[in-house]
Amino acid sequence: MPRYLERFGEVPPTAGLPLHRADLGWPVGDADADLGAALARFLDVEAVQIECSGTAALVVALTALQRLAPERDEVVVPGYTCPLVALAVMHCGLKLRVCDVRAGTLDLDPAALQRLCNAQTLAVLPTHLGGRVADVATALHCARRVGAWTIEDAAQALGARAGGRSVGTRGDIGFFSLAVGKGLSMFEGGALVVRDPALRRACAQASADRVPRRAGWEFRRSLELLGYALCYRPVALRWVYGLPLRRALRRVDWLGAAGDIHGPTIPLHRVGRWRQAVAVRALARLPEFLAQCTEQARWRCDRLSRIPGVQVLGDSDAVPGAEGVWPILLVRLPAQVHRDGVLRAAWGNGCGLSLPFARALPDYPGLASALPPLALPHARDLAARLLSISNSPWLDDRRFAMLCDTLTEYCASAA
């Protein structure tokens, strides 16, 4: 990165694929705007259903499962995950059941999951958080034992694989996000992968019934996509992302700084041809971009792991042949005091430091009242000690070295 960008530029919190001017042309034919078919080829699956967001894709999936098993009304989710997952469950009128994770990992805790699964369980959601490949086999076993389904939350893991297969295809249903900052983005979008043909038809019918054509929403998203294409670059990000971030930090509003404040409404609408065409063209460059990010992550994870007291979270050790993607590097510090010290020192300086999620699910305002008191020691431990470092190519070696120095300084007392 040139020195003037180091001074005036902002590194995004995740490694998103930048759009090119050529991506923004109008589709010239049906194939040019068929994002579902393009993603099906990329993921090596029969079909992909396009929705207006990853959250909307989850709503559609849960709606289809509700219709197939109306007597079931509970959905099991990790205690440390995106709060939008909980909002989608409640949007469908279902009951949220929160499961702790295994100590120091992103996997659902097998013993806790087994206790939560029962005759009322509709679905279990293992989550490939931050592109890290999670254990799906345990979720499948526990769900099938009680006649429930498994939905893989692969919102942040497009391109990740396990045993030669894309994540999102091992469970009954998988969904991906195409939102801002994801590996592939059309500003806001989602992709649904369904293994069984009958269940696939049920999801398509649920989408046809629940998702209306709203020209106003699609027009808004198209304008936002144009703004994203223009502003997703270091100098512009300083104003559209960095300025609001620093305002939130001055208010000591870590929820706002982490982007964890969400309204109660989940927009549902059809995705237009133009936005799909933009994503189809950008998708051609995604494999090379993911390979570049993987190579960069390999040596940066090695550098981080040599800092005393720092644990770099990798793919699940329960998944043979896991090959995650690397939009962010997830690191767990010795204690909350060290993590908070690093954030106060470096979060607002434009180097791509952030929080994956600010709290465990039951500790978010608006969710606590919907959940009973829960002992989630490992999920709360992640919320207290985890931070994310952008793996964007715009995070140059000099800035990364400065981040490592900050981590070393704040972890020295623990070491």
Helices and strands as residue ranges (DSSP letters): H 3-8, G 21-24, G 31-33, H 35-43, E 49-51, H 54-68, E 74-78, H 83-91, E 95-99, H 110-116, E 121-124, G 129-131, H 137-145, E 149-153, E 161-162, E 165-166, E 173-177, E 190-194, H 197-210, H 215-231, H 234-237, I 238-242, H 243-250, H 254-257, H 273-283, H 286-305, E 311-312, E 322-323, E 328-332, H 336-346, G 347-349, E 353-354, G 361-363, G 368-370, H 377-385, E 386-390, H 397-411
